[in-house]
Amino acid sequence: MALKQTDIGAIRTAYQMGRLNESEIAPDPILQFREWFNEALERGVMEPNAMTLATVSAEGQPSARIVLLKDLDNDAGFGFFTNYESQKGIELNNNPFAALLFFWPELQRQVRIGGKVTKMSAAQSETYFHSRPIGSQLGAMASPQSREIADRGVLESRLAELERRYAGGESIPRPAHWGGYHLRPNCMEFWQGGDNRLHDRLHYSREQAGWKVVRLAP
């Protein structure tokens, strides 16, 4: 059966849900982000904490994937957890500068964030690791993230063995290669979709005295 051809170029969405004005934003972008994030929660946005994390490979190539925001600190910044030996972990070890992107289509908004990434303390990683469901804790131990494996059976066998090992309910140790990062922003941009593609873009950049805000053309 022939596949239906779709005119991708003809796909369009009208952006008419609001404006973003300098007089209405918080002087600190973390506070502005919290306001927008809370609105995303209230509007029922699917996984509002899902964000694209972009890193740089050893060859200088961009590398991006979705991770979940799990902590937001006014000073340390945006927190997430992963395997330190994964592709992104290796790339962050080689080049700690990264970018985040949130997209909330239900609100016709996106937020871009750039900055430097540092590892969370072992205590922070321990606390979050043991707050996760047991299955997620065991999954972190079972998966050699980003490594080549023969088939899915490899993961299922490892998980089954770990389930047997910890069937007695004893505490599961956090793997040394698993933990958290914070990205401390040096710039953040808030984007609100607008009529005729004249979107609103307000860009914050960190300076010694605080944050500078400018409007960018769409």
NORJO-V890507 format. One record per pair of residues at least 24 apart in sequence whose C-alpha atoms are under 10 Angstrom apart, sorted by sequence separation. I is the first residue (numbers start at 1). J is the second residue. If there is no record, write none. Layout:
i=I j=J
i=I j=J
This chain:
i=63 j=87
i=64 j=88
i=92 j=116
i=93 j=117
i=135 j=159
i=138 j=162
i=139 j=163
i=187 j=211
i=189 j=213
i=194 j=218
i=63 j=88
i=92 j=117
i=93 j=118
i=138 j=163
i=186 j=211
i=187 j=212
i=188 j=213
i=189 j=214
i=190 j=215
i=191 j=216
i=193 j=218
i=92 j=118
i=93 j=119
i=187 j=213
i=189 j=215
i=192 j=218
i=53 j=80
i=92 j=119
i=135 j=162
i=189 j=216
i=191 j=218
i=63 j=91
i=135 j=163
i=138 j=166
i=51 j=80
i=134 j=163
i=57 j=87
i=57 j=88
i=60 j=91
i=69 j=100
i=141 j=172
i=55 j=87
i=56 j=88
i=58 j=90
i=134 j=166
i=141 j=173
i=55 j=88
i=57 j=90
i=58 j=91
i=67 j=100
i=69 j=102
i=141 j=174
i=142 j=175
i=144 j=177
i=54 j=88
i=55 j=89
i=56 j=90
i=57 j=91
i=58 j=92
i=64 j=98
i=66 j=100
i=138 j=172
i=140 j=174
i=141 j=175
i=53 j=88
i=55 j=90
i=56 j=91
i=57 j=92
i=60 j=95
i=63 j=98
i=64 j=99
i=65 j=100
i=66 j=101
i=78 j=113
i=84 j=119
i=134 j=169
i=137 j=172
i=138 j=173
i=140 j=175
i=141 j=176
i=55 j=91
i=56 j=92
i=58 j=94
i=62 j=98
i=64 j=100
i=66 j=102
i=137 j=173
i=138 j=174
i=141 j=177
i=54 j=91
i=55 j=92
i=57 j=94
i=58 j=95
i=78 j=115
i=134 j=171
i=137 j=174
i=138 j=175
i=140 j=177
i=141 j=178
i=34 j=72
i=54 j=92
i=56 j=94
i=57 j=95
i=77 j=115
i=79 j=117
i=81 j=119
i=134 j=172
i=137 j=175
i=140 j=178
i=33 j=72
i=55 j=94
i=56 j=95
i=77 j=116
i=78 j=117
i=79 j=118
i=80 j=119
i=81 j=120
i=140 j=179
i=34 j=74
i=55 j=95
i=56 j=96
i=77 j=117
i=79 j=119
i=80 j=120
i=55 j=96
i=56 j=97
i=76 j=117
i=79 j=120
i=130 j=171
i=30 j=72
i=55 j=97
i=56 j=98
i=76 j=118
i=130 j=172
i=30 j=73
i=31 j=74
i=54 j=97
i=55 j=98
i=56 j=99
i=82 j=125
i=129 j=172
i=130 j=173
i=30 j=74
i=54 j=98
i=55 j=99
i=76 j=120
i=81 j=125
i=129 j=173
i=130 j=174
i=29 j=74
i=30 j=75
i=53 j=98
i=54 j=99
i=55 j=100
i=80 j=125
i=129 j=174
i=28 j=74
i=53 j=99
i=54 j=100
i=128 j=174
i=129 j=175
i=30 j=77
i=52 j=99
i=53 j=100
i=54 j=101
i=81 j=128
i=126 j=173
i=127 j=174
i=30 j=78
i=51 j=99
i=52 j=100
i=53 j=101
i=81 j=129
i=126 j=174
i=51 j=100
i=52 j=101
i=53 j=102
i=125 j=174
i=126 j=175
i=129 j=178
i=50 j=100
i=51 j=101
i=52 j=102
i=126 j=176
i=129 j=179
i=50 j=101
i=51 j=102
i=52 j=103
i=125 j=176
i=128 j=179
i=129 j=180
i=50 j=102
i=51 j=103
i=122 j=174
i=126 j=178
i=128 j=180
i=49 j=102
i=50 j=103
i=51 j=104
i=125 j=178
i=126 j=179
i=48 j=102
i=49 j=103
i=50 j=104
i=122 j=176
i=125 j=179
i=126 j=180
i=48 j=103
i=49 j=104
i=124 j=179
i=125 j=180
i=48 j=104
i=89 j=145
i=122 j=178
i=123 j=179
i=124 j=180
i=125 j=181
i=47 j=104
i=71 j=128
i=83 j=140
i=86 j=143
i=88 j=145
i=89 j=146
i=122 j=179
i=124 j=181
i=45 j=103
i=46 j=104
i=70 j=128
i=82 j=140
i=83 j=141
i=86 j=144
i=87 j=145
i=88 j=146
i=121 j=179
i=122 j=180
i=45 j=104
i=46 j=105
i=85 j=144
i=86 j=145
i=87 j=146
i=120 j=179
i=121 j=180
i=45 j=105
i=46 j=106
i=51 j=111
i=52 j=112
i=53 j=113
i=54 j=114
i=83 j=143
i=85 j=145
i=86 j=146
i=87 j=147
i=119 j=179
i=120 j=180
i=121 j=181
i=45 j=106
i=51 j=112
i=53 j=114
i=83 j=144
i=84 j=145
i=85 j=146
i=86 j=147
i=119 j=180
i=120 j=181
i=44 j=106
i=45 j=107
i=83 j=145
i=85 j=147
i=118 j=180
i=119 j=181
i=120 j=182
i=43 j=106
i=82 j=145
i=83 j=146
i=118 j=181
i=119 j=182
i=120 j=183
i=40 j=104
i=43 j=107
i=117 j=181
i=118 j=182
i=119 j=183
i=37 j=102
i=40 j=105
i=117 j=182
i=118 j=183
i=40 j=106
i=116 j=182
i=117 j=183
i=118 j=184
i=37 j=104
i=40 j=107
i=115 j=182
i=116 j=183
i=117 j=184
i=36 j=104
i=39 j=107
i=115 j=183
i=116 j=184
i=117 j=185
i=40 j=109
i=114 j=183
i=115 j=184
i=116 j=185
i=113 j=183
i=114 j=184
i=115 j=185
i=116 j=186
i=36 j=107
i=113 j=184
i=114 j=185
i=115 j=186
i=113 j=185
i=114 j=186
i=115 j=187
i=36 j=109
i=112 j=185
i=113 j=186
i=114 j=187
i=115 j=188
i=36 j=110
i=113 j=187
i=114 j=188
i=36 j=111
i=112 j=187
i=113 j=188
i=114 j=189
i=112 j=188
i=113 j=189
i=111 j=188
i=112 j=189
i=113 j=190
i=33 j=111
i=111 j=189
i=112 j=190
i=110 j=189
i=111 j=190
i=112 j=191
i=110 j=190
i=111 j=191
i=109 j=190
i=110 j=191
i=111 j=192
i=109 j=191
i=110 j=192
i=100 j=183
i=108 j=191
i=109 j=192
i=110 j=193
i=29 j=113
i=99 j=183
i=108 j=192
i=109 j=193
i=98 j=183
i=100 j=185
i=107 j=192
i=108 j=193
i=109 j=194
i=97 j=183
i=98 j=184
i=99 j=185
i=107 j=193
i=108 j=194
i=96 j=183
i=97 j=184
i=98 j=185
i=101 j=188
i=89 j=177
i=97 j=185
i=99 j=187
i=100 j=188
i=101 j=189
i=102 j=190
i=103 j=191
i=105 j=193
i=17 j=106
i=18 j=107
i=89 j=178
i=92 j=181
i=99 j=188
i=15 j=105
i=17 j=107
i=18 j=108
i=89 j=179
i=109 j=199
i=111 j=201
i=113 j=203
i=16 j=107
i=17 j=108
i=18 j=109
i=84 j=175
i=85 j=176
i=86 j=177
i=108 j=199
i=109 j=200
i=110 j=201
i=111 j=202
i=112 j=203
i=113 j=204
i=114 j=205
i=15 j=107
i=16 j=108
i=17 j=109
i=83 j=175
i=84 j=176
i=85 j=177
i=86 j=178
i=89 j=181
i=111 j=203
i=15 j=108
i=83 j=176
i=84 j=177
i=85 j=178
i=14 j=108
i=15 j=109
i=83 j=177
i=84 j=178
i=13 j=108
i=82 j=177
i=83 j=178
i=84 j=179
i=82 j=178
i=83 j=179
i=84 j=180
i=81 j=178
i=82 j=179
i=83 j=180
i=84 j=181
i=81 j=179
i=82 j=180
i=80 j=179
i=81 j=180
i=82 j=181
i=80 j=180
i=81 j=181
i=79 j=180
i=80 j=181
i=81 j=182
i=79 j=181
i=80 j=182
i=78 j=181
i=79 j=182
i=80 j=183
i=77 j=181
i=78 j=182
i=79 j=183
i=76 j=181
i=77 j=182
i=78 j=183
i=79 j=184
i=76 j=182
i=77 j=183
i=78 j=184
i=75 j=182
i=76 j=183
i=77 j=184
i=78 j=185
i=75 j=183
i=76 j=184
i=77 j=185
i=71 j=180
i=73 j=182
i=75 j=184
i=76 j=185
i=77 j=186
i=70 j=180
i=71 j=181
i=72 j=182
i=73 j=183
i=74 j=184
i=75 j=185
i=70 j=181
i=71 j=182
i=72 j=183
i=73 j=184
i=70 j=182
i=72 j=184
i=69 j=182
i=36 j=190
i=30 j=185
i=33 j=188
i=29 j=185
i=33 j=189
i=33 j=190
i=29 j=187
i=30 j=188
i=32 j=190
i=29 j=188
i=28 j=188
i=29 j=189
i=29 j=190
i=25 j=190
i=20 j=190
i=20 j=191
i=21 j=192
i=19 j=191
i=20 j=192
i=19 j=192
i=20 j=193
i=18 j=192
i=19 j=193
i=20 j=194
i=29 j=203
i=17 j=192
i=18 j=193
i=19 j=194
i=29 j=204
i=16 j=192
i=17 j=193
i=18 j=194
i=19 j=195
i=28 j=204
i=29 j=205
i=15 j=192
i=16 j=193
i=17 j=194
i=18 j=195
i=25 j=202
i=27 j=204
i=29 j=206
i=15 j=193
i=16 j=194
i=17 j=195
i=22 j=200
i=28 j=206
i=14 j=193
i=15 j=194
i=16 j=195
i=20 j=199
i=21 j=200
i=22 j=201
i=13 j=193
i=14 j=194
i=15 j=195
i=16 j=196
i=19 j=199
i=20 j=200
i=21 j=201
i=22 j=202
i=14 j=195
i=15 j=196
i=16 j=197
i=18 j=199
i=19 j=200
i=20 j=201
i=21 j=202
i=14 j=196
i=15 j=197
i=18 j=200
i=19 j=201
i=20 j=202
i=28 j=210
i=29 j=211
i=14 j=197
i=15 j=198
i=16 j=199
i=27 j=210
i=28 j=211
i=29 j=212
i=13 j=197
i=15 j=199
i=27 j=211
i=28 j=212
i=29 j=213
i=27 j=212
i=28 j=213
i=27 j=213
i=25 j=213
i=22 j=213
i=22 j=214
i=22 j=215
i=21 j=215
